[in-house]
Amino acid sequence: MILVSVKKIPKAIQERAQWVNWKYVQRDGEPKPTKVPINAKTGGNASSTNRQTWSTLQTALNRLEEGGDVDGIGYVFADDHIGVDLDNAIDDGGNLKPWAADIVREFCSYTELSPSRKGVHIITAGALPEDWKGVNKPYEDGKIEIYSRRRFFTMTGDSINGDYSSLHDCSAIAKELYKRIGGLKPNGNGNGRHHHYQSSDLHETDLRLEAALRDPIFSRLWYGDTSGNKNDDSAADLALCNRIVFYFGADEDVVDRLFRQSKLYREKWERGDYRKWTIDKAIEGTTERYTEPRKTSKKGGATGRAKSRNEPRPDEEQSDETGLDTPDKSAFANLSNAVRIIEKDPNFCRVWFDEFLQRILTMILRANGARLMMSI
């Protein structure tokens, strides 16, 4: 049980009914225990997105003092405060590391030690812009997380004395730090939501995604189907990360960004320990890399690089004057052809779109006089 110095926690936080308990839970395959939020009123699981599972500070303290089933208390962020978590910020002598001390001085707002006493939590008044989902990034020899909604911080009340015991509005500083550590996505926000790939703005990553989506394993996982992994969500997460590393390389940020665009993305991915463990394991376990398939010119000469022996589709693709990828002058069912036909062929016929999965299921196309049914 983590003891809490309640008197040191700012009144503005104490007075809000945004409190939960938490307990350590060791899950299979994960390197360290997870802090799971607990409903202080019922003892069941709490959710950082469901106010009905939150309570007053006193209710959370009462359950903690009863002992046995919880390890501490936590504060849920709901657009009225911003939390900055500096992980591995304390050196062996119990002092702030230089990089962490600079950030703490920059904020000059309420700061307390984490339960492990190896990190610090900074809390400031204000909120991040609505479309800034939150950020979790490595920094120096530690890590920085910044949130103002949909997350909770474990609270100890073990504040750093002096200038850092009072709550101030440092939202502008939080936004600047958010940007500085790379929290904004390429579309200008921090929400990590889907980027819809349009034929008008295809670039190298988009073209590689086209190739990946022709892989039935990648495609199934990308659209949230976990049946191939016995409906084990964590196993499916790792499987998709393996395929992302295969197609896009061993770049942690790229794997994170692409996973967030998939239908497997869910709140658990925001847990830094789980996300890092999954990405690291995928990078470590995926040694092969995708290479562009060879294409045969009209004269029969081979062009391009050799295809990886692990490329899921073994067919050699050729190109003819229609611009379609074809193995034998007949329309070949792949995403690249579908996009080209939709754009250019006046004989494009019909498409079925699944509203639940938010994906195209089947197309019926007509190309070069031939009817082609394609399932995506």
Long-range contacts (C-beta under 8 A, 24 or more apart in sequence): 1-64, 1-67, 1-70, 1-71, 1-72, 2-71, 2-72, 2-115, 2-154, 2-156, 3-156, 4-61, 4-64, 4-72, 4-73, 4-155, 4-156, 4-157, 5-156, 5-157, 5-158, 5-159, 6-57, 6-61, 6-157, 7-157, 8-112, 8-157, 8-158, 8-159, 8-165, 9-57, 9-110, 9-112, 9-155, 9-157, 9-159, 10-110, 10-123, 10-166, 10-167, 12-81, 12-125, 12-167, 13-75, 13-81, 13-110, 13-123, 13-167, 14-57, 15-57, 16-75, 16-80, 17-54, 17-55, 17-56, 18-51, 18-54, 18-75, 18-76, 18-77, 18-78, 19-54, 19-55, 19-56, 19-57, 19-59, 19-60, 19-73, 19-74, 19-75, 19-76, 20-46, 20-53, 20-54, 20-55, 20-60, 20-73, 20-74, 20-76, 20-152, 21-46, 21-60, 21-63, 21-64, 21-70, 21-71, 21-72, 21-73, 21-74, 22-70, 22-71, 22-72, 22-73, 22-74, 22-152, 22-154, 23-69, 23-70, 23-71, 23-72, 24-71, 29-234, 30-273, 30-274, 30-277, 31-273, 31-277, 32-273, 34-271, 34-273, 34-274, 35-71, 35-72, 35-74, 35-154, 37-74, 37-76, 37-152, 38-63, 38-69, 38-70, 40-73, 43-69, 48-76, 48-77, 48-150, 48-151, 48-152, 48-267, 49-150, 49-267, 51-78, 71-115, 72-115, 72-154, 72-155, 72-156, 73-154, 73-155, 74-152, 74-153, 74-154, 74-155, 75-123, 75-152, 75-153, 75-155, 76-151, 76-152, 77-147, 77-148, 77-149, 77-150, 77-151, 77-152, 77-153, 78-149, 79-127, 79-148, 79-149, 80-125, 80-127, 81-123, 81-124, 81-125, 81-126, 81-127, 81-148, 81-167, 82-123, 82-124, 82-125, 82-126, 82-127, 82-128, 82-146, 82-147, 82-148, 82-170, 82-171, 82-174, 83-121, 83-122, 83-123, 83-145, 83-146, 83-147, 83-148, 83-151, 83-153, 84-121, 84-122, 84-123, 84-124, 84-144, 84-145, 84-146, 84-174, 84-177, 85-114, 85-119, 85-120, 85-121, 85-122, 85-143, 85-144, 85-145, 85-146, 85-153, 86-119, 86-120, 86-121, 86-122, 86-142, 86-143, 86-144, 87-114, 87-118, 87-119, 87-142, 87-143, 87-144, 87-145, 87-272, 88-118, 88-119, 88-141, 88-142, 88-143, 89-118, 89-119, 89-120, 89-142, 90-117, 90-118, 90-119, 90-120, 96-120, 97-140, 97-141, 97-142, 99-139, 99-140, 99-142, 100-142, 103-144, 103-177, 104-160, 104-164, 106-173, 106-177, 107-164, 107-168, 107-170, 107-173, 107-174, 108-163, 108-164, 108-168, 108-170, 109-164, 109-166, 109-167, 109-168, 109-170, 110-159, 110-164, 110-165, 110-166, 110-167, 110-168, 111-159, 111-160, 111-164, 111-165, 112-155, 112-156, 112-157, 112-158, 112-159, 112-160, 113-156, 113-158, 113-159, 113-160, 114-154, 114-156, 115-154, 115-156, 117-158, 120-160, 121-153, 121-154, 121-155, 122-164, 123-153, 123-167, 124-167, 124-168, 124-169, 124-170, 124-171, 124-173, 124-174, 125-167, 125-168, 125-169, 125-170, 125-171, 126-169, 126-170, 126-171, 126-174, 127-171, 128-171, 128-174, 128-175, 128-178, 128-190, 129-175, 129-189, 129-190, 131-189, 131-190, 131-191, 132-175, 132-178, 132-183, 132-184, 132-189, 132-190, 132-191, 133-189, 133-190, 133-191, 133-192, 133-193, 134-183, 134-190, 134-270, 135-178, 135-181, 135-182, 135-183, 135-190, 136-270, 136-272, 136-275, 137-181, 137-182, 137-183, 139-181, 143-272, 144-177, 144-181, 145-272, 146-174, 146-177, 146-178, 146-183, 148-174, 150-267, 150-270, 151-270, 182-253, 185-257, 192-257, 192-260, 192-261, 192-265, 193-260, 193-261, 194-261, 195-261, 199-339, 199-342, 199-343, 205-248, 208-247, 208-248, 208-290, 209-247, 209-258, 210-335, 210-336, 210-339, 211-247, 211-290, 211-292, 211-293, 212-243, 212-244, 212-247, 212-248, 212-290, 213-335, 213-376, 214-312, 214-313, 214-334, 214-335, 214-336, 215-243, 215-247, 215-311, 215-312, 215-313, 216-312, 217-243, 217-312, 218-243, 218-247, 218-312, 219-376, 221-262, 221-264, 222-262, 222-263, 222-264, 223-262, 223-263, 223-357, 223-359, 224-262, 224-263, 224-264, 224-357, 226-264, 233-264, 233-266, 233-268, 234-278, 236-264, 237-264, 237-269, 237-278, 238-278, 238-281, 238-282, 240-264, 241-278, 241-279, 241-281, 241-282, 242-282, 242-285, 242-286, 244-282, 245-282, 245-283, 245-286, 246-286, 246-288, 246-289, 246-290, 246-310, 247-290, 249-289, 250-283, 250-286, 252-279, 252-280, 252-283, 255-279, 255-282, 255-283, 263-357, 263-358, 263-359, 293-317, 295-319, 322-367, 322-368, 324-367, 324-368, 330-368, 330-370, 331-365, 331-367, 331-368, 331-370, 331-372, 333-372, 333-373, 333-374, 333-375, 334-374, 335-376, 337-367, 337-374, 338-363, 338-365, 338-374, 338-376, 341-365, 341-367
